[in-house]
Structure formats: C-alpha cells, structure tokens
Amino acid sequence: MTTADAVDATAEPSSLSKAETAYRWIRKCIADQTFEPGHKLVLAQIALELDTSVVPVREAIRRLEADGLVTFERNVGARVAMVDQSSYAQSMEAVAILEGAATAQALEFLDEHDLAEADAINERMRDLLADFDPTEFTRLNHEFHAALFRRCPNERLHTLVAVEWDRLAHLRNSTFSFVPERARGSVDEHARIVALIRARASAEEIERVVRNHRSTTLASYQEAQAKAPDTPASTGIIDREEDKS
C-alpha cells in the first residue's frame, strides 16, 4: 500500500467524483514511481485507462500542478515534475508541522487499540535495525505516523499530509537510505511519542515532540549531505534503472 492509499483508505471509490478519482490515481502513480520524473502525462491515455473523458483528467492535472507534482509546459503538455532538492527540505518541514498538528488534534479520539497498533509497527521497525531495509523502514514509518493521526477530525489536514508524503516519495524513495544511522533514534523517539500519549501529555507537547521528531530527521539528512561529495547518489538524483538493481 502506498502512502496515498494509507491516508485515503477510508474513502469509498463509488463516492468519488471522476476528477477526484483521476487525481488520486495519478497521484498514486507518481508516488509509487509508475510515472517517474519527466514522464509525459497524456490526457487521452489516462482517460482511457480510467474509462472517463479528458475533462476530469484535465482537472486532476491542474490540481497536481498546484501540488507541485506536475509541471505544464507550453507546446509540450503536462509532465511529472523533476526532482528539485530544495523541495525536499520544504516538504519535510511541511510534514513536520502538519503531522504535529494532526496528531495533536487526534489525541482525544485515540484509544488503546490505536496505541497498541503504533507500538507493534514500531517494534517491526526496531526489528529491521539488525538487517536494515530503508525502503521497508520508511513504509513502516508512514504507517506508524498514520496510526497516530488518522483519527484527526480535520479532513483538510489529512489531505495536506497525503500531498506532502507523496511529494517526498516522488523526490526520494527513502531518507533513511542516506542516513541509516538516524533509524535507531527515530524508533526510540516513536516509543517516546506513544508513551507521552499514554501519559496524557498535552496537545501542545505532543505537537512539539512530533514536529521536532520529523525536524531531527531532516537535520540529520542535511548534515550528511553537507559532508558528502556532490554526486547523483549523494543528492538522491539516481537513475531509476540503477536504483532498481
């Protein structure tokens, strides 16, 4: 399941408009890199795939352009946006703020089942530390945070987090590929977040701790990049075929 699926799992497909269906489908294809950076988005082909007209597809493309996932060039058309390294830091900063706020708003609706689920996911992440798989670790990381904020009553926050998660997936498969040493600290911080929720810490404290947790990961990445030679591997701009080997 992609990050978009995890956030949108509660939506009934039959209740979605054609434009919303197209928007989510294209966004998912970008997130899981079915549509890679630079991929040309042919409206007629997408409409055929979704068994609809080009009108809702065009509307979806406009929304994705506003999200920063798609660019539109005159006489060329729509393409999946290319990797922009400054966008990664901006999206990480946005996720830190948005997830912190969403988790704080979800507090009064979380129960022990939710916290037990978060604990179980975090233990799976801890188990990965011995034989580290950064892609799986990142997937579980998203599941952990989704378990804590999915009961947030603000649907707009859910949408904004989903958009930024998808932007991060588009920009880089896994931050932890570049800073694997950050993984252990991340797991320990997860345990602290759950403990604070169980201890009924204030919404303000939970928001601050979640925000700082995400910000620390960004700081670790930026520190590693400052020390690394300026190569495609160090910046995350890696040929997709090479990356799949």
N, C-alpha and C positions, 0 to 999 in steps of 0.2 A: 504494500500500500504506500502511495506517495504521500508527501506532506499535505498536498491539497486534498487528497482523499480523506486523510485523518481528520482534517478540520471540517470537511463538508459532508462527512458520513451521515449526518442526521437529516440531510435534505432528501426528499423523495423526488427521484428523477421526473416522475409524471407531473409534479407540481411546478417544474421549472419552465420558464419561457424558452423559446427556441434560441434567443440571443444569449440567455444565461447558460443554457446547455452548451452552446458553441464556445462561450467564454471559458467555462470550466474545462471543457475537453481540450482546447488549445493550450490553456494554462498548464494542464497536466502533462501534455506532450512536451512542453518546454521544460517543465520541472524534471521529468524523467529522461530528458535529452533525446527523446524521439525526434524532436525538432531541435537541432543544435544551433549554436550561434551562427548567424549569417544565413540560415535556412530561409528560402523564399516561401512565403505563405500565399499559395494560390487559392483565391476565394472559391472558385468554381470546384476545385478538387475537394476542399474541405466541406463545402456544401453537399457534394455528392456523398462523401463519407458519412455525413450526419443526416443524410436524407432530408435536406431542407433547401431553402433558396439562399442566394448570396446575401440577401438583406440582413438577416440576423448575424451572419458571419461577419459582415462588414461592421456591424455594431459592436460585435465582440472584439474585433481587431482594434477599433477605436479605444475601447476600454483598456485593452492590453498595452496600447501605445501610451495611454495615460499612466499605467502602472510602471512603465519603463521597461517592459519585457519585449516590446516590439517597436521597431522604427519604420517610418514610412518615407520613402524617397520618391521624388517626382520622376516619372517615366521608368521607374523600377518597380515600385509597389512595396508591399509590406514584407519585412524580414524580421527574424528573431534577432534581438539586439545583441551586438557583440559585447565581449567582456570588457568592462570598464573597472579598473582596480579601485578607483575612488568610490565607486558604487558599493563595493563590498563593505567597506568601513561604514558607509552611510546606512546600509541595510542592517548591519549588526547593531549599530546604535539605535536604529528604529525598533528592532526586535527587543532590545534590552528594555526600552521604555514601554512598548506595547505589551510585552509578556508580563512585565512587572505589574502594570495596571490591570490587565485581565485576570491575573492570578489573585490580586488583592480583591477585585470585585467578586471573584468566585468563592471566596473564603466561607461565607455564611451558608453556601449551598453544598460544600464538600462534606462527605461522610467518611466513615472509617473504611468503607469499601474502596473509595477513591484513593485514600492514602495507602491502603494495602497494595492496590494496583501499582501506584507510583513506586512504592518500596520494592515490589517484585521486579519492575522494569529496571530500577537502579541496580539491583543485585545481578541482573543479567549483564548490565554494563560493567559491573565490577568483575564478573567472571571473564569478560573479554580482555581485561588488562593483561592477563597471563599470555594470551596469544592474540595480539591486538589486530582488530579489523576495523579501520577507521570508518569505512562506509557503513557497516552494521552498527558501529558505536553511534554514529550520527543519526541513523534511523531511530535507534532506541532513545537517543537524547530528545528527539522530537516527540516521541511517544510519551516520554516522562513529562515533559512540559505540558503537552496537550491534556494529560490526565489531570493536571492541577488547574488548568484554566478553562477547560471545556464547559464547565457549568457557569461561566461568566454570563450574566444576563444581557450584556451589551453585544448584540449581533454585529454591529459595525466593528468593534474591536476584533472579533473573530475573523472578519473579512480582511482587515488590515494586517493581522498577524499572518494569515494564509498568504497574502500577496508578498509580504517580505520573506517568508520562508521560501516561497517559490523563486524569488529573486536570488536568494542565497544559493539555492540548488542550481540555478542557472549559472551563477558566477563561479561556483566551486563545488565539487562533489562533497568534500569534507574538509572542514578546517583542521580536524584532528590528523589529517594526513601530513600537515605541515608542522603541527605542534603536538605530537603524540604524548609528550611529557605533561601536557595540560590535562589529559584524560583523568588521571587519578584524582587531581584536585577537583575536577568537575564532579566526579562521583561523590566525593566527600561533601562537597557543597550541596549536592542534591539531598543527601541524608540530613544535612542541617536544615534545609528548607522544610522538609517533611516534619522534622522534629519541632520546628518553630510553629508550624500549623497545628500540630497536635497539642502543643502547649498554649494554643490560643493567643499567639502573638498578634499584635495589632495589624490592621491592614496596611498602615504606613510602613511598619517594619518589614512585613513580607514583601511589599512592593520594592523597598530599598534593597533588600537582600537578593531578590530575583534579578533586579536591574544590575546590581554590582556583579552578580554571578556571570551574566552574559558579557558585561563590560570587561571583566577579567580575561575571558577567552579572547576577545578582540585585542586587548593589550598584549597578551601572550603572542598572538599571531603577528602583530605589528612589530614587536620586539624581534621575533625570529626573522621577519622579512628585512629588518634593518641590518641584520648580521649576515644575511645570505647574499651570494652573488646574484646579479640581475640576469637570471636565466629564465626560460619558459617554465621550467619545473618549479623554480622558487616563487614565481609570481602566480602560478596556478593556470597560466595560459598554456595548456598542454594539448597536443594533437590528440583528438578523441580516439583515433585508432590505436595510438601508442598507449593511451590511458586504459584501454580495454585489455591490453595484453597482460 
